[in-house]
Amino acid sequence: MGPKGNSASLGKKKRWLIYLKIAGIAFLSLVVVFFIAVLYFSTQIPTIQEISSQQIGQSTKIYDRTGTVLLYEIGTGPRRTVVPFDQIPQSMKDATLAIEDQNFYNEPAFDIKGIFRAAWEDLITGSISQGGSTITQQLARTAFLSTDKTIARKIKELILAIKLNQYYTKDEIFGLYLNEAPYGPNISGVEEASQDYFGIPIQDVNIAQAAVLAALPQAPSYYSPWGSHVDELLTRQRLVLQQMYNTGRINQAQLNDALNYKITFLPQTESGTGMRAPHFVQAVENYLIQKYGEDLVDYGGLKVITTLNWNLQQAAEQAVTDGVARDKQLYDSTNGSLVAQDPQTGQILALVGSVNYFDTKNDGNFDVATQGLRQPGSSLKPFVYLTGFDMGYTPNTVLFDVPTEFSTDPSCPPIPNYNSTNTKCFHPVDFEGTFAGPITIRDALAQSVNIPAVKMLYLVGESNAITTMENFGITTLGNPSQYGLSLVLGGGAVHLIDLTEAYSVLAADGMKHAQTMILSVQDSNGNTLEAYQDQATQVSDPQSVRLINDVLSDASARAPLFQASQNETVFPGYDVALKTGTSNDYRDAWAMGYTPSLVVGVWAGNNNNTPMHRQGSSILAAVPMWSEFMQAALPQVPNETFPKPNPITPTNPALGGQYLDANGNPHSILYFVNKNNPTGPAPTNPASDPQFNNWEIGVQNWWDLNKGKINTTSSL
């Protein structure tokens, strides 16, 4: 080779030396840049102290009374239930390792081959899409970093993974991963996933189910069992199983069994992602937040066992749905609400606040039971009569159901003018517009006759009656002067849940058991924060309560009111009391019924407070809902009978039912009884009572029309 060839060869060597120098400088520059980046990003990731002190947020779970039916999970972020590593089955661990990181226990925090492979793929495709991440890196990303696909995040992930690997054991890292990894939208951790998709705790999953769960973290939304790619999910599950077999984690027989196992998923509506008994759950959540604060409720992983009986709740929802459909056709009533309570414990067993919680267009999420203030109509009458029984009146006391003007204003004539528009006057009538004449309290209460009830309220006094109602649990009536005598016909406003509590006192023989929706609350460590304790107070004389129960459970006494609907109020073999109520403007209808073991309150009407159509049996619009629920509920509760009242021998014959004087002439109760001392002597000047003349005129008018039709041999 000549000089020219040697010159060319030397030129090539010089160029290569230049290239090598450039490459070296570039490499050193990259190394410097990398270390600068590491130093820089190291200041932007959590320290070991911060990592070790970080609490894994957990959602609060609300269960029914058995602790097996999940009603709802509360949490502003992903729902999660942390389980100890040793309670996660080996099959779940093996499936995850087989598909995610087979060399996890033998590698450092990162897989260098995987990193270079991912980098090469990213370079070819021009995107940052390949993972190449170990379980440790995935934990670093999921628990402490964002999921952004950027070089900066990947560097942070690598640095943090190294820190985690230095500080924690492999089992600790793996346990953290299995409790943090995403298994679906808003579903984190294997326990949550197992409960939502299969309805079982993670410790009960088999190999086939474990493989399904292990298949999810790669793309939890895409592979969702509730999405449109279930076939792809099951294909990936088979890949997981094959990898488990290839790596010696399962044998051939286990592989075959798992491949042949038919996977079934819970519907999303039956999983923890939905909300069962929504109005009840919302009331429980409000209670928890008020007592424990939002942070603990949202992130503290509370386990709440409620008083709800899931079987009764389903029956209640069905009864309200059926009843509202019926009432809409008959009375243009579009909503209903129901509360069921154990009167012996105060525990709420079922609660339906509106017919459809999810119908927000029609305010379905409004909870009539706990939020709605509605006029109670005649449903307050038992408490007025009970106040009277406390004072000495009896179920045999006669009160005249005759046209009566109760206003003493001079502009109101003592003989009622039913065509008058004078708002100062008050002369109520019954639904049918008829009058019964002399009627016992037993029949007046059982048949919900209005005028005797107003007279009873006057006799006992509004303040005394409201005190009784407050003692029984009705706390929204306030100042008696704002209602006057209209109170007994529904002049006030009450919550259904409070009215149910009041009736529970009747059911429990005068004992009030404080209402509750909670049996227990535990924190994430299993420590009990609160547990149910019965809070019972005797608020009424059992004798007076028994008299009321004896009347309201008398099916024959109430038969004239219900007529063709009587069969809906009778349950053969069961001792059942019932009182209905309807507001004067027909905006609210009520059915309050109970046994010694169960009290059920039902409201029917419209959320926008428009009145129902006044026709036929619209006064009983709530009864079919109540009846349907009672038919389903009674076989599920103890069958008990009401204690009987003691015999009564009143000292004043008028309290025992006589209403004729020594000459055989009838008079109102005010003629014979001093309302300030009913069991004492008759008043010396009955006319001094401001109501006497008005009541007496009605009685004498009735007598003029009927004196030849009754037996007058009994007199005072």
Secondary structure as UniProt FT lines:
FT   HELIX           3..42
FT   TURN            43..44
FT   HELIX           48..53
FT   STRAND          60..63
FT   TURN            65..66
FT   STRAND          70..74
FT   STRAND          79..80
FT   HELIX           85..87
FT   HELIX           90..100
FT   TURN            102..103
FT   HELIX           104..106
FT   HELIX           112..125
FT   HELIX           135..139
FT   HELIX           140..144
FT   HELIX           151..167
FT   HELIX           170..180
FT   STRAND          182..184
FT   TURN            185..186
FT   STRAND          187..188
FT   HELIX           190..198
FT   HELIX           202..204
FT   HELIX           207..215
FT   TURN            217..218
FT   TURN            220..223
FT   TURN            225..226
FT   HELIX           230..246
FT   TURN            247..248
FT   HELIX           252..260
FT   HELIX           268..270
FT   TURN            272..273
FT   HELIX           278..292
FT   HELIX           294..299
FT   STRAND          303..306
FT   HELIX           310..331
FT   STRAND          335..341
FT   TURN            343..345
FT   STRAND          347..352
FT   TURN            357..358
FT   HELIX           360..362
FT   TURN            363..365
FT   TURN            368..371
FT   HELIX           377..380
FT   HELIX           381..391
FT   TURN            395..396
FT   STRAND          398..401
FT   TURN            410..411
FT   TURN            418..419
FT   TURN            423..424
FT   TURN            431..432
FT   STRAND          437..440
FT   HELIX           441..446
FT   TURN            447..448
FT   HELIX           450..460
FT   HELIX           462..472
FT   HELIX           480..482
FT   HELIX           484..489
FT   HELIX           496..507
FT   TURN            508..510
FT   STRAND          511..513
FT   STRAND          518..522
FT   TURN            524..525
FT   STRAND          528..531
FT   STRAND          536..538
FT   HELIX           542..552
FT   HELIX           555..562
FT   HELIX           563..569
FT   TURN            572..573
FT   STRAND          577..582
FT   TURN            584..585
FT   STRAND          588..595
FT   TURN            596..597
FT   STRAND          598..605
FT   TURN            607..608
FT   TURN            616..617
FT   HELIX           618..620
FT   TURN            621..622
FT   HELIX           623..633
FT   HELIX           634..636
FT   HELIX           653..656
FT   TURN            662..663
FT   HELIX           669..672
FT   TURN            675..676
FT   TURN            678..679
FT   HELIX           686..688
FT   TURN            690..691
FT   HELIX           692..706
FT   TURN            707..708
//
